[in-house]
Amino acid sequence: AEVAIGETAAGGPSPEGEAMAGELDRVLAVAIRSLPTRLRDPFLLATAHHHRYDEIAEWLRLPVGTVKWRVFEARRILREKIAALGHEVGDA
């Protein structure tokens, strides 16, 4: 059986895989903090707190389309920042 990079033969993360994941977490946290507030707030409400766009729009007093665009734009910026540092992030 093949073992994926960053995993042990038992299927769990290897120490190297855990270190890589930890580094990505740190890079992501710094990148999120660097976002402008107008992008960061809707992004965190949608992704970290799992709120619906219509709820976020109501709370921030913005059109739903604006909230969707700001979340999309935050994701795009984060992908670019992380890719520039040599990491990859999925579309999850």
N, C-alpha and C positions, 0 to 999 in steps of 0.2 A: 504494500500500500504506500502511496505517495504521501509525504508530509508537506503541508504548505509552509511557506516561509513564515516564521513567527509563531509556529505551532509545534507542540510536542507530538510524539507518536500517538499519545492517548487522545489527541484532538484538542487539548487545552492550550492556552497561550504559553509560549516559551518565555524565559526571562527576557530575551531580546525583544520578543513581540510585545511584552508588557512595557518594556522601556520605550519602545517606539510609540505605543499608544499613549503613554504618559507624556512623552514629548509633544505629540500632536495635541493632546488636551491643553498643555501649557501654551502652545502656539495659538490654538484656537481662542483661548481665554484672552490673550493679549490682543488678538485681532478683533475680537468682539468689543473689548473695551475701547479700541481705537475708532470704532464706528461713530459717526455723528449721532447724537441723541435721537434725532428725528428718524433715523434708520434703526438704531439699536433697540429702542423701546418696542416698536411693533414686531421686530424680529424676535426678541426674547419672549414677548407675550404669545406669539404664534408658535414658536418652536420649543422653548423651554417650559412654558406654562400651558401649552396645548389649548389656547383659547381660539375660538372661531374668529374669522375676519370681521364678521358683522359685530361681534362683541367689542373687538378692539376698536373698530371704527366709532362705535357709540362712545366708548370711554375716552378716546382721543379727539372726539368731535371732528372726524374726518370722513370723507366718502370712502366706501369700501374699496373702490378701485385704487385709491391713493394708498390705503393700507397694503393691499396686495402688491402694488408696485414697490413700496418701501421694503417689504419683506424680500421680494425678488431681488431688488438692488443690493440689499445687505448681503444676501447669499452670494451674489455675483462678486461683490467686493471681497468677501471672506475667501471665496475660492481662489481669486487672483492673489491675495496676500499669502495664502498658504502655499499655493503652487510656486510662488516666487521664492519660497523658502525650501522648496524641494519636497513638499509633502503632497499627497493626493487626498481629496475628500470626495466621497460618493454623493449622490443626489438624494440620500435618505432624508 
